[in-house]
């Protein structure tokens, strides 16, 4: 899970490189920025959530039976809201990925002139 969170965050941060790139419309630029930041934030929140859950489990294990610390750690690790928050990234992350893929494909609709020129690749192959 740690590797997935770090990899997903790196993937999102690579897409943040295109923050100031030229897009065909301002709406597409905002969508790209939002989806890129969402990828980074969702993965970091998963990483942070796992760390907090591990800390709560650790505190629960080392605290004395009947202590208030143990009750707080148990309550924190079994809160339904915390479990519900874990489902949000599984919905938001794929939507952000699909948004980036769709925007990348949409950007192919209006290519500039040099992109459409035919390249004669045989001139680049060295002959003996």
Secondary structure by P-SEA (a helix, b strand, c coil): caaaaaaaaaaaaaaacccccccccaaaaaaaaaaaaaaaaaaaaaaaaaaaaaaaaaaaaacccccaaaaaaaaaaccaaaaaaaaaaaaaaaaaaaaaaaaaaaaccccccccccccccccccccc
